[in-house]
Amino acid sequence: MAGLSIWHVIIFLIVVVLLFGTSKLKNLGKDIGGAVKDFKKTMHDDENEKLPAPRTVKAEPATVKTTKTE
């Protein structure tokens, strides 16, 4: 059987909890969440700075010139 089964994942999670403890994992989760939030905020701020102010362009109606050929 190739790949990861649900048992592999459960055993891995148990080992991680035993090694690091729940308090360290909780702090790690908070730190990662804060970093992701700051990254998204920075990306959003950068997009707003790069966008130029909208311009208003007045366009005149197009005229169609027809020529008669023989």
C-alpha positions as YAML, in Angstrom:
chain: A
units: angstrom
residues:
- id: 1
  name: MET
  ca: [0.00, 0.00, 0.00]
- id: 2
  name: ALA
  ca: [1.58, 3.26, -1.15]
- id: 3
  name: GLY
  ca: [0.99, 6.71, 0.25]
- id: 4
  name: LEU
  ca: [-0.19, 7.91, 3.63]
- id: 5
  name: SER
  ca: [-3.09, 6.34, 5.39]
- id: 6
  name: ILE
  ca: [-5.12, 7.95, 8.15]
- id: 7
  name: TRP
  ca: [-3.12, 5.94, 10.70]
- id: 8
  name: HIS
  ca: [0.16, 7.45, 9.51]
- id: 9
  name: VAL
  ca: [-1.25, 10.94, 9.95]
- id: 10
  name: ILE
  ca: [-2.64, 10.18, 13.42]
- id: 11
  name: ILE
  ca: [0.65, 8.68, 14.62]
- id: 12
  name: PHE
  ca: [2.57, 11.65, 13.22]
- id: 13
  name: LEU
  ca: [0.29, 14.12, 15.04]
- id: 14
  name: ILE
  ca: [0.66, 12.22, 18.32]
- id: 15
  name: VAL
  ca: [4.46, 12.29, 18.01]
- id: 16
  name: VAL
  ca: [4.43, 16.03, 17.26]
- id: 17
  name: VAL
  ca: [2.23, 16.74, 20.30]
- id: 18
  name: LEU
  ca: [4.48, 14.61, 22.51]
- id: 19
  name: LEU
  ca: [7.65, 16.33, 21.27]
- id: 20
  name: PHE
  ca: [6.50, 19.95, 21.38]
- id: 21
  name: GLY
  ca: [3.62, 19.98, 23.84]
- id: 22
  name: THR
  ca: [0.30, 21.70, 23.36]
- id: 23
  name: SER
  ca: [1.40, 25.12, 24.62]
- id: 24
  name: LYS
  ca: [4.24, 25.41, 22.10]
- id: 25
  name: LEU
  ca: [1.95, 24.26, 19.30]
- id: 26
  name: LYS
  ca: [-0.65, 26.83, 20.37]
- id: 27
  name: ASN
  ca: [1.95, 29.61, 20.30]
- id: 28
  name: LEU
  ca: [3.26, 28.39, 16.97]
- id: 29
  name: GLY
  ca: [-0.25, 28.47, 15.53]
- id: 30
  name: LYS
  ca: [-0.74, 32.04, 16.75]
- id: 31
  name: ASP
  ca: [2.59, 33.12, 15.29]
- id: 32
  name: ILE
  ca: [1.89, 31.55, 11.90]
- id: 33
  name: GLY
  ca: [-1.62, 33.03, 11.82]
- id: 34
  name: GLY
  ca: [-0.28, 36.49, 12.63]
- id: 35
  name: ALA
  ca: [2.39, 36.20, 9.95]
- id: 36
  name: VAL
  ca: [-0.17, 35.18, 7.32]
- id: 37
  name: LYS
  ca: [-2.46, 38.05, 8.35]
- id: 38
  name: ASP
  ca: [0.40, 40.59, 8.11]
- id: 39
  name: PHE
  ca: [1.46, 39.18, 4.74]
- id: 40
  name: LYS
  ca: [-2.06, 39.51, 3.31]
- id: 41
  name: LYS
  ca: [-2.34, 43.07, 4.68]
- id: 42
  name: THR
  ca: [0.99, 44.03, 3.12]
- id: 43
  name: MET
  ca: [0.02, 42.54, -0.24]
- id: 44
  name: HIS
  ca: [-3.29, 44.42, -0.17]
- id: 45
  name: ASP
  ca: [-1.54, 47.70, 0.74]
- id: 46
  name: ASP
  ca: [0.99, 47.25, -2.08]
- id: 47
  name: GLU
  ca: [-1.77, 46.72, -4.64]
- id: 48
  name: ASN
  ca: [-3.49, 49.94, -3.58]
- id: 49
  name: GLU
  ca: [-0.26, 51.94, -3.90]
- id: 50
  name: LYS
  ca: [0.49, 50.69, -7.42]
- id: 51
  name: LEU
  ca: [-2.90, 51.51, -8.88]
- id: 52
  name: PRO
  ca: [-2.96, 54.93, -10.60]
- id: 53
  name: ALA
  ca: [-5.81, 57.32, -10.02]
- id: 54
  name: PRO
  ca: [-8.63, 56.79, -12.51]
- id: 55
  name: ARG
  ca: [-8.72, 59.21, -15.46]
- id: 56
  name: THR
  ca: [-11.77, 60.61, -17.14]
- id: 57
  name: VAL
  ca: [-11.51, 60.71, -20.90]
- id: 58
  name: LYS
  ca: [-14.03, 62.59, -22.99]
- id: 59
  name: ALA
  ca: [-14.56, 60.91, -26.32]
- id: 60
  name: GLU
  ca: [-16.22, 62.56, -29.26]
- id: 61
  name: PRO
  ca: [-18.61, 60.57, -31.41]
- id: 62
  name: ALA
  ca: [-16.99, 58.91, -34.38]
- id: 63
  name: THR
  ca: [-17.91, 60.06, -37.86]
- id: 64
  name: VAL
  ca: [-18.15, 57.67, -40.74]
- id: 65
  name: LYS
  ca: [-16.95, 58.86, -44.11]
- id: 66
  name: THR
  ca: [-18.25, 56.99, -47.12]
- id: 67
  name: THR
  ca: [-16.95, 57.28, -50.63]
- id: 68
  name: LYS
  ca: [-18.71, 56.08, -53.70]
- id: 69
  name: THR
  ca: [-16.62, 54.10, -56.18]
- id: 70
  name: GLU
  ca: [-17.61, 53.15, -59.66]
...
